[in-house]
Amino acid sequence: MKSVAVIGASTDRSKFGNKAVRAYVQQGFTVWPVNPKEPVVEGLPAFASIADVPERPNLVSVYLPPPVVLKVLPAIAAKGCDELWLNPGTESPEVLAEAER
């Protein structure tokens, strides 16, 4: 079964970080919401950091502004994943350069 860590998962159902969690669950993924301020997102336990996710995810999907993405990329790299998705609004030239490293 595929797994995904959604970084920037939200409890606000109008935000893409929440819509992504629901869509991945519906598609049968094991979903790990990552949000340092929320203990639960859509009934799933949320993790403060990608480092706290219990397993290496197949996919990491990011919903954060570029300055914050730059701060979490090292933790994503340390955890590892098969695919990294930088969703619209998360990318900048600096983020893309760092993600390619």
C-alpha positions in Angstrom: 0.0 0.0 0.0 1.3 3.4 -0.9 1.9 6.0 1.9 2.0 9.8 1.8 3.1 12.4 4.3 1.1 15.6 3.7 3.2 18.5 5.1 1.0 21.5 5.7 -2.1 19.3 6.4 -4.9 21.5 7.7 -8.1 21.1 9.7 -9.7 23.8 7.5 -11.6 21.8 4.9 -11.4 24.7 2.4 -7.6 24.5 2.3 -5.7 22.3 -0.1 -3.7 20.8 2.7 -7.0 19.3 4.0 -8.4 18.4 0.6 -5.2 16.5 -0.2 -5.5 14.4 3.0 -9.1 13.5 2.2 -8.2 12.7 -1.5 -5.3 10.4 -0.5 -7.5 8.6 2.1 -10.2 8.1 -0.5 -7.6 6.6 -2.9 -6.5 4.1 -0.3 -3.2 5.6 0.8 -1.8 5.4 4.3 -1.8 9.1 5.1 0.4 10.9 7.7 -0.7 14.5 8.1 2.1 16.8 9.3 1.2 19.9 11.2 3.0 21.1 14.3 -0.1 22.9 15.6 -2.8 20.2 15.2 -3.0 16.8 17.0 -5.6 15.4 14.5 -6.5 16.2 10.9 -9.5 14.5 9.4 -9.6 11.9 12.2 -5.9 10.9 11.6 -3.2 11.5 14.1 -1.0 14.5 13.0 2.7 14.7 13.4 4.6 17.8 14.4 7.4 17.1 11.9 8.2 14.7 9.0 10.8 13.3 11.4 8.0 12.1 13.7 6.2 10.1 10.9 6.6 6.4 11.9 7.8 5.1 8.5 9.5 6.4 5.4 6.7 7.6 3.1 6.5 6.7 -0.6 5.4 10.2 -1.3 5.8 13.6 0.4 3.3 16.3 -0.7 4.0 19.8 0.5 1.5 22.6 1.1 3.6 25.4 2.6 4.9 28.8 1.5 8.4 28.8 0.0 10.3 30.2 3.0 8.9 27.4 5.2 9.6 24.8 2.5 13.2 25.7 2.6 13.3 25.0 6.3 11.7 21.6 6.0 13.5 20.3 3.0 16.5 19.0 5.1 14.1 17.0 7.3 12.4 15.6 4.2 15.7 14.5 2.8 16.7 12.9 6.1 13.5 10.9 6.2 13.6 10.0 2.6 10.8 9.4 0.1 10.4 8.1 -3.5 8.6 11.2 -4.7 8.4 14.8 -3.5 5.6 16.9 -4.8 5.9 20.7 -4.4 2.3 21.9 -5.0 1.5 25.2 -6.6 2.5 28.1 -4.3 5.2 26.1 -2.6 7.9 26.6 -5.2 10.5 29.3 -5.8 13.8 29.2 -7.6 15.5 28.6 -4.2 13.2 25.8 -3.2 13.6 24.1 -6.6 17.4 24.3 -6.4 17.5 22.9 -2.8 15.0 20.2 -3.7 17.1 19.0 -6.6 20.1 18.5 -4.3 
